[in-house]
Amino acid sequence: MLNLRGAKRVVILGGGTAGWFAALSLRKIFSAAVEVRVIESSQIGIVGVGEGGLLNLQSALLSLDIDLDDFVRETHATYKWGFSYEGWRTGEKDDRYFHPFASSDGVASKWEKSGSFPLIAAMIHNGIPMPDYLRGMDLIKGNASQQEAKKALDAKEVDIISSFHFDSYKIAEYLKKIALSRNIVHQDAMVNEVQTDERGRVVALTTREGERIELDFVVDASGLSRKIIGKVVPSQWHSFSEHLLLDRAIPFYMRHPEKNPGLVSRAIALSAGWMWQIPLQDRVGAGYVYSSKHISDEDAAAEIQRTLGYDVQPQRVIRFEPGCFEQVWVGNVLSVGLASGFVEPLEATSIGQMVETVRNFVRVLTLSQGVVSDNAIREFNESNHHSWLEVRDFLRMHYDCPRRDTAFWRDVAKVPLPETYRALKECMQLRAPRLLDLEGYILHGRRGIFHVINWMFVATGLGLIPRDAVKTELMALPPEGKQAVGEFLAWLKQRQEGTVIPA
């Protein structure tokens, strides 16, 4: 059992997006008598040059009483409407598909039947790309300005929900400024020692200068250094390297490739991995994430230059093992962000996972009124681990692609599928995925990061659902369902011909 009713001090070890977000979240639920302190060292940098959120980012910021317009202005954020995947199927210049952040109110997703989406199934059966039904795709493809995007969002003229791209350094400074205004204590120090008691609970941190900081609870947001969980406090590491090959990344900045900052994050397939491009207001945060078994660090840097056609300044090489800790809440320690696990930045899962970890922790602590049972902590860890498995499987699906022109892409085809994804893929040969298929990833009050429609955008983009696979479910629709499908397909045709205004 963990009893925090008499807590005097909660410490967050590490700043960055994860640390400051956790601090602001804990400040909201603890009384003013409890000190919330962030300890970070200015000698330690932040991983990343550009980041992007998922659909849970806006609600997370609002839950912290952060004004979204202020957030955009202070962090140099831009609107993010989804992802663009380039070169993942053939490697040719015209090889591109989209995973947009579709609204659940969109016309194709409104008509749900027992957890399935017949209108989307009709698009699959007729070979119509899924994004075609979304208002707003023309703005993405046309490189619309941020002002045009905001106008369309405010007028509700798009079927897309926006998240944000932002500078990872600026968001940390912004969240820090908000935190200091809310009486969160900041200490610039290097922690040398983590002290535990006979039960293995962390009781104090000791700085390089010899200061001993006693605490009742600590959040490990120490990034890839992982100073507590997995080192001082035991936890089982679950490697994903059997299923995800990438283990290196070289981040850098680059200029905008188009007139306006793009409305989507770009994932551009290269010889041994892929390049991310995250459009900020004044530049692009980019990087090459790759498999060290298929390319050296030097050759990866050279490939960046060849691909872009001009010189960039790579910041450093980041080495990582894809995976997560199975127990991120142990005793009076919670691990968040990179300290809890990391995979390649495909689909912006790092911040999305962090947001859900903190949200669920706040939920458990609040419902427990500060007295948390061992069962509740066990269930929290189970649900958190299942969420990581969802991330692993969703990313693995992206590599279930037909590209075979380099050793890396040929080896990717041989990488085993996780059993959970294999079972889903087996069903997709006979029908479109359904809400039921994803319930196994969601346990004990935790929300899934990705909706089944997100899975379908990627699956259809890669051609993983045969057109004939959905024929049976379409034929089994009741008369009103078949009528809805017919009207929807007619509407799509008229829209493509430009004879109707999208509803």
C-alpha positions in Angstrom: 0.0 0.0 0.0 1.1 3.6 -0.7 -0.2 6.3 1.7 0.3 9.8 0.6 -2.2 11.5 2.8 0.5 13.0 5.0 2.9 13.7 2.2 5.1 16.8 2.5 7.2 16.8 -0.6 6.8 15.3 -4.1 9.9 15.4 -6.3 10.1 15.2 -10.1 13.6 14.2 -11.2 14.2 15.7 -14.6 12.5 18.5 -16.6 11.7 18.4 -20.3 8.2 17.9 -21.5 7.5 14.9 -19.4 8.9 16.3 -16.1 7.2 19.7 -16.2 3.9 18.1 -17.5 4.0 15.7 -14.5 4.8 18.5 -12.1 1.8 20.6 -13.3 -0.5 17.6 -13.1 0.6 16.8 -9.5 0.3 20.4 -8.4 -3.4 20.3 -9.3 -4.2 17.3 -7.1 -2.0 17.9 -4.1 -2.8 20.6 -1.5 -0.8 23.8 -1.2 0.9 22.3 1.9 2.6 19.7 -0.2 5.8 20.9 -2.0 6.1 19.9 -5.6 9.7 20.2 -6.7 11.4 19.7 -10.0 15.1 18.9 -9.9 16.9 19.1 -13.2 20.4 19.9 -14.3 21.1 22.7 -16.8 24.2 20.6 -17.8 21.9 17.8 -19.2 20.3 18.5 -22.6 16.8 17.6 -23.9 16.4 14.8 -26.4 14.9 16.0 -29.7 14.7 19.1 -31.8 11.0 18.9 -32.8 8.1 17.0 -31.4 4.5 16.4 -32.2 1.5 15.4 -30.2 -1.4 13.1 -30.7 -5.1 13.8 -30.2 -4.7 13.6 -26.4 -2.4 16.7 -26.3 -5.1 19.4 -26.6 -7.2 17.9 -23.9 -4.1 17.4 -21.7 -3.1 21.1 -22.0 -6.7 22.2 -21.3 -6.7 19.9 -18.2 -3.8 21.9 -16.9 -5.7 25.2 -17.5 -3.3 26.2 -20.3 -4.6 28.5 -23.0 -4.1 26.9 -26.4 -3.4 30.2 -28.2 -0.8 31.1 -25.6 0.7 27.7 -26.0 1.0 28.1 -29.8 2.6 31.6 -29.4 5.1 30.7 -26.7 6.3 27.3 -28.1 6.3 28.3 -31.8 3.8 25.5 -32.3 2.1 24.8 -35.6 -1.1 22.9 -36.3 -0.7 19.1 -36.8 -3.5 17.3 -38.7 -1.8 13.9 -39.0 1.0 12.1 -40.8 2.3 11.7 -44.3 4.1 8.5 -45.2 6.4 8.8 -48.2 8.3 5.9 -49.8 7.1 3.1 -47.6 5.5 1.0 -50.4 7.6 1.4 -53.6 10.2 4.0 -52.7 9.2 6.1 -55.7 8.6 9.9 -55.6 4.8 9.5 -56.0 4.6 6.9 -53.1 2.6 8.7 -50.4 -0.3 8.0 -48.1 -1.8 9.9 -45.2 -2.9 9.1 -41.7 -5.0 12.2 -40.8 -6.5 12.9 -37.4 -10.1 12.1 -38.5 -12.9 13.4 -36.3 -15.3 10.8 -35.0 -18.1 13.2 -36.2 -16.9 12.8 -39.8 -19.5 11.5 -42.3 -17.8 8.1 -42.8 -17.5 7.3 -39.1 -20.9 8.5 -38.0 -22.7 5.4 -39.2 -21.3 2.8 -36.9 -22.7 -0.7 -36.7 -21.8 -2.9 -33.7 -18.3 -1.5 -33.5 -17.7 -1.6 -37.3 -17.8 1.2 -39.9 -19.7 0.2 -43.0 -19.1 3.4 -44.9 -15.4 3.0 -44.5 -15.7 -0.7 -45.5 -17.5 0.5 -48.7 -14.5 2.8 -49.5 -12.2 -0.2 -49.1 -14.3 -2.4 -51.3 -14.4 0.3 -54.0 -10.7 1.1 -53.8 -11.3 4.6 -52.6 -8.4 6.0 -50.4 -9.8 6.5 -46.9 -8.7 10.2 -46.6 -10.9 11.1 -49.5 -14.0 11.6 -47.4 -12.4 14.1 -45.1 -12.9 17.8 -45.5 -9.6 19.5 -44.9 -7.4 17.1 -47.0 -7.2 19.7 -49.7 -5.6 22.1 -47.2 -3.0 19.4 -46.3 -2.2 18.6 -49.9 -2.2 22.3 -50.9 0.2 23.4 -48.2 -2.3 25.8 -46.6 -1.0 28.5 -44.3 -1.5 28.3 -40.5 -4.0 31.2 -40.8 -6.0 29.3 -43.3 -5.9 26.2 -41.1 -7.1 28.1 -38.0 -9.9 29.7 -40.0 -11.1 26.3 -41.2 -10.9 24.9 -37.7 -12.7 27.8 -36.1 -15.5 27.6 -38.7 -15.7 23.8 -38.3 -15.1 23.4 -42.0 -12.9 20.3 -41.6 -13.4 16.7 -40.5 -10.0 16.8 -38.8 -9.0 17.3 -35.2 -5.8 19.3 -34.7 -2.9 18.5 -32.5 0.4 20.5 -32.5 4.0 20.4 -33.7 6.3 22.2 -31.3 10.0 22.9 -30.4 10.9 20.5 -27.6 13.1 23.1 -26.0 10.5 25.8 -26.1 7.7 23.7 -24.7 9.9 22.7 -21.7 10.7 26.4 -21.0 7.0 27.3 -21.4 5.8 24.6 -19.1 8.5 25.6 -16.6 7.3 29.2 -16.7 3.7 28.1 -16.0 4.9 25.8 -13.2 6.9 28.5 -11.5 3.8 30.8 -11.5 1.9 28.0 -9.7 4.4 27.7 -6.8 6.2 24.6 -8.1 9.8 24.7 -6.8 12.6 24.5 -9.4 16.1 23.3 -8.4 19.1 23.3 -10.8 21.2 20.4 -9.5 22.8 17.1 -10.5 21.5 14.1 -8.5 24.3 11.7 -7.6 22.6 9.3 -5.3 19.1 7.8 -4.8 18.6 6.6 -1.2 16.1 3.9 -0.3 14.8 2.4 3.0 14.6 -1.3 4.0 11.4 -1.7 1.9 13.0 -0.4 -1.2 11.1 2.9 -1.1 13.0 6.0 -2.2 13.4 8.3 0.8 15.8 10.9 -0.4 17.9 12.2 -3.3 21.5 13.5 -2.8 22.9 16.2 -5.1 26.5 16.5 -6.3 26.9 19.4 -3.8 25.9 17.0 -1.0 22.4 18.3 -0.3 20.0 15.6 0.9 16.4 16.1 -0.3 13.9 14.0 1.6 10.7 13.1 -0.2 7.5 11.1 0.0 7.0 10.4 -3.7 9.3 10.8 -6.8 8.6 10.9 -10.5 11.4 9.6 -12.6 11.5 11.8 -15.6 15.3 11.5 -16.1 15.0 10.5 -19.8 17.2 7.8 -21.3 19.6 8.0 -18.3 16.8 6.3 -16.2 18.2 7.2 -12.8 15.7 5.3 -10.6 13.4 2.8 -12.3 15.5 -0.1 -13.6 18.6 0.9 -11.6 17.8 1.7 -8.0 14.3 0.4 -8.0 14.0 -2.9 -9.9 11.6 -3.3 -12.9 11.5 -5.8 -15.7 12.6 -4.4 -19.1 10.6 -5.6 -22.1 12.6 -5.2 -25.3 10.8 -4.7 -28.6 13.9 -5.3 -30.7 12.6 -8.6 -32.0 9.8 -6.7 -33.8 11.2 -3.2 -34.3 14.7 -2.9 -35.8 15.5 0.8 -35.4 17.9 1.7 -32.6 19.8 4.9 -33.7 18.7 8.5 -34.4 20.5 11.6 -35.7 18.4 14.8 -35.1 19.0 18.1 -36.9 17.3 21.2 -38.1 16.4 22.0 -41.7 14.6 24.7 -43.7 11.0 24.4 -44.7 10.7 22.4 -48.0 7.5 24.3 -48.9 6.3 27.8 -48.7 4.3 27.2 -45.5 4.9 24.9 -42.5 3.2 21.6 -43.4 0.0 20.5 -41.6 1.3 17.0 -41.2 4.4 15.3 -39.8 6.4 13.7 -42.6 7.9 10.2 -42.3 10.1 9.7 -45.4 11.5 6.2 -45.9 15.2 5.9 -46.5 17.6 3.0 -47.1 17.9 1.8 -43.5 15.0 3.6 -41.8 13.2 6.8 -42.2 13.5 10.6 -41.8 11.1 12.6 -39.6 10.3 16.2 -40.5 8.3 18.2 -38.0 7.3 21.7 -39.3 7.7 24.5 -36.7 7.0 28.1 -37.3 10.5 29.1 -38.4 12.2 25.8 -39.3 11.8 22.1 -39.4 12.9 19.7 -36.6 14.1 16.6 -38.4 16.1 13.5 -37.9 17.1 10.1 -39.4 16.1 7.1 -37.3 17.8 3.9 -38.5 19.0 0.4 -37.8 22.7 0.3 -36.8 22.9 -3.2 -38.3 22.2 -1.9 -41.7 24.0 1.4 -41.8 26.8 3.1 -39.9 26.4 6.5 -38.2 28.7 8.1 -40.7 26.9 6.7 -43.7 23.5 7.7 -42.2 24.8 11.3 -41.9 25.9 11.2 -45.5 22.5 9.8 -46.6 20.8 12.8 -44.9 23.0 15.2 -47.0 22.3 13.3 -50.2 18.5 13.1 -49.6 18.2 16.8 -48.8 20.7 18.1 -51.3 22.4 20.5 -48.9 24.4 20.4 -45.8 22.9 20.2 -42.3 24.5 20.1 -38.8 23.6 16.8 -37.1 23.4 17.4 -33.4 24.4 14.0 -32.1 23.8 10.2 -32.4 21.1 9.0 -30.0 21.3 5.3 -29.2 18.3 3.4 -27.8 16.8 0.0 -27.4 13.1 -0.1 -28.3 11.1 -1.3 -25.4 9.6 -0.4 -22.0 9.6 -1.2 -18.3 6.8 -3.6 -17.4 6.4 -1.8 -14.0 6.6 2.0 -14.2 5.0 2.5 -10.8 6.9 0.8 -8.1 6.3 1.7 -4.5 6.6 5.5 -4.3 8.2 5.9 -7.7 6.5 6.6 -11.0 8.5 6.6 -14.2 7.3 8.8 -17.1 8.5 9.7 -20.6 11.7 8.3 -22.0 12.6 7.0 -18.5 9.7 4.5 -18.8 10.4 3.3 -22.3 11.1 4.5 -25.8 10.5 3.4 -29.4 11.3 5.3 -32.6 9.3 8.5 -32.9 6.9 7.1 -35.5 3.3 8.3 -34.9 4.5 10.6 -32.0 3.8 7.8 -29.4 6.3 9.1 -26.8 4.4 12.2 -25.7 1.1 10.5 -26.3 2.1 7.6 -24.0 3.4 10.0 -21.4 0.2 12.0 -21.3 -1.9 8.8 -20.8 0.5 7.6 -18.1 0.2 10.8 -16.1 -3.5 11.1 -16.7 -4.1 7.5 -15.4 -1.8 8.1 -12.4 -3.8 11.2 -11.5 -7.0 9.2 -11.9 -5.9 6.4 -9.6 -4.5 8.7 -7.0 -7.6 10.9 -6.9 -10.0 7.9 -6.7 -7.9 6.4 -4.0 -7.9 9.6 -2.0 -4.2 9.3 -1.5 -4.3 5.7 -0.2 -3.4 3.4 -3.0 -3.7 -0.4 -2.7 -1.1 -2.7 -4.1 -3.8 -4.1 -6.4 -4.5 -0.7 -7.9 -0.8 -0.2 -8.6 -0.5 -3.7 -10.1 -3.5 -2.9 -12.4 -2.0 0.5 -13.3 1.2 -1.3 -14.4 -0.8 -3.9 -16.4 -2.8 -1.3 -18.2 0.3 0.8 -18.9 2.2 -2.2 -20.3 -0.8 -3.1 -22.5 -0.7 0.4 -23.9 3.0 0.0 -24.7 2.1 -3.3 -26.5 -0.5 -1.3 -28.5 2.3 1.1 -29.5 4.6 -1.8 -30.5 1.9 -3.4 -32.6 0.7 -0.2 -34.3 4.3 0.7 -35.2 5.0 -2.9 -36.4 2.0 -2.6 -38.8 3.7 0.4 -40.5 6.6 -2.0 -41.5 4.2 -4.6 -42.8 4.8 -3.0 -46.2 5.9 -4.2 -49.7 9.1 -2.2 -50.0 12.1 -4.6 -50.7 14.8 -2.5 -52.5 17.5 -2.5 -49.8 18.8 -5.0 -47.2 17.0 -3.2 -44.5 13.6 -3.3 -46.1 14.1 -7.0 -47.1 15.0 -7.8 -43.5 12.0 -5.9 -42.2 9.8 -8.3 -44.2 11.4 -11.2 -42.2 10.9 -9.7 -38.8 8.3 -11.7 -36.9 4.9 -10.2 -36.1 3.9 -9.9 -32.5 1.2 -12.5 -31.8 -1.4 -9.8 -31.0 -0.8 -8.0 -34.3 -0.7 -11.3 -36.2 -4.1 -12.2 -34.9 -5.5 -8.8 -36.0 -4.0 -9.1 -39.4 -5.5 -12.6 -39.8 -8.9 -11.1 -39.2 -8.2 -8.3 -41.6 -8.0 -10.8 -44.5 -11.7 -11.5 -44.0 -13.1 -8.2 -42.7 -12.2 -4.7 -41.6 -10.9 -4.2 -38.1 -13.4 -3.4 -35.4 -13.5 -1.7 -32.0 -13.7 -5.2 -30.4 -10.3 -6.1 -31.9 -8.5 -3.4 -29.8 -10.2 -4.0 -26.5 -7.3 -6.2 -25.4 -5.0 -3.2 -25.3 -7.2 -1.3 -22.9 -7.4 -2.3 -19.3 -8.4 -0.8 -15.9 -9.6 2.7 -16.9 -6.8 3.4 -19.4 -7.8 4.8 -22.8 -6.2 3.4 -26.0 -3.9 5.9 -27.8 -5.2 4.9 -31.2 -8.8 4.4 -32.4 -9.7 1.6 -34.8 -10.0 4.3 -37.5 -6.4 5.2 -37.0 -5.4 1.6 -37.5 -7.5 1.5 -40.7 -5.9 4.6 -42.2 -2.5 2.9 -42.0 -3.8 -0.5 -42.9 -5.6 0.8 -46.0 -2.6 3.0 -47.0 -0.4 -0.1 -47.0 -3.0 -2.3 -48.7 -3.3 -4.7 -45.8 -7.1 -5.1 -46.1 -8.0 -6.8 -49.3 -10.9 -5.2 -51.2 -12.9 -8.4 -51.2 -12.4 -8.9 -47.4 -15.2 -6.5 -46.6 -17.6 -7.8 -49.2 -19.4 -10.2 -46.8 -19.9 -7.6 -44.1 -21.4 -5.2 -46.6 -23.7 -7.8 -48.0 -24.9 -8.6 -44.4 -26.0 -5.0 -43.8 -29.7 -4.4 -43.3 -31.6 -2.5 -46.0 -31.1 0.9 -44.2 -27.4 0.1 -44.0 -27.1 -0.7 -47.7 -29.1 2.5 -48.5 -26.6 4.5 -46.3 -23.7 3.0 -48.2 -25.2 3.8 -51.6 -25.9 7.4 -50.6 -22.4 7.8 -49.2 -20.7 6.5 -52.3 -22.9 8.7 -54.5 -21.9 11.7 -52.3 -18.3 10.8 -52.6 -18.5 10.6 -56.4 -20.3 14.0 -56.6 -17.7 15.5 -54.3 -14.9 14.2 -56.5 -16.6 15.7 -59.5 -17.0 19.0 -57.7 -20.8 19.0 -58.0 -21.6 19.2 -54.3 -20.3 21.2 -51.3 -19.0 18.7 -48.7 -21.4 18.3 -45.8 
